[in-house]
Amino acid sequence: MHTQQLNNPLHGLTLAHIVEQLVAHYGWDQLAQKVNINCFKTDPSVKSSLKFLRRTPWARAEAEQLYLATFARYTQGQR
């Protein structure tokens, strides 16, 4: 099972960390433009975003892809 995670650049990162880093980097307004979901637009908070992303796989995938695209040089250098 451990070897399956070697190619996963998000291994060891929590969804909370991903959202917090995206908000710190982009801010809520720009994040909402990049990932078009209401929890980033209307009264955004990390808590409400996590709740939505955890139960909506397509939205979570978009947020994770944005994280990878934004911080690719950092996630590649982890290993």
N, C-alpha and C positions, 0 to 999 in steps of 0.2 A: 504494500500500500504506500509506503514511503516513497518509492521510486516513481509513483504516478504523479507526485507533486513537484518533481524536479523541474518540469517544464511549465509550471503554473507560476507566472510572475506575481500573482496576487496571493500566493500561499503565505500564510502568517499575517496577513493584513485583515483587520476587521472592517466590516462595512462602515462602522462609525468613523474609523480612521480615514477611509476613502472619502466619505462625505465631508468631514472636517477639513481635510486637505484641499478638496475642490473648492469649498467655500472660502477658505483662507486665500487661495490663489486667485479665484475669479470674482468672489462676492456673489450674493444671491441673484442679482439682476443679470449679470453676464452668464452665470450658471444656468439660469432659466432659459436664456437664449440658446445655449448650446445643447441642453437636454430639456426638451419641451414637455414638462410635466407640471401640473398645478401645484404640487407640494413645494416646488422651487419658486413659484410665482406669487401665490396668495398666502400671506402670513407665514412665511417660511421659518422653519426651525429644524435643527438636526433631528430632534425626536420625531416630529411628524414625517420628515423625509425618510428616516429609517423604517418607520412603520409601513409606509407605502412601498418602499423599495424591497422590503423583505417579503411582501405578499404579491409583488408584481414583477415577475421574472424579466420581461422585456425592458422595463424601466431600469431595473438593477443592472442588466447587461449594458445598457447605454451609459449609465454612470460609470461602470467599471471600465468600459472602453475609453471613455473620456479621460479617466484617471491614467490609464496606460498610455494614451497618446500624449497627455500633458507631462507625465513624470517618467517617461520611458527611459531616459538616461539614468535615472536614479534606480529604477527597478532592475535594470540590466546589470548595474554595478553591485547589486547585493550579493551576488554569488562569487 
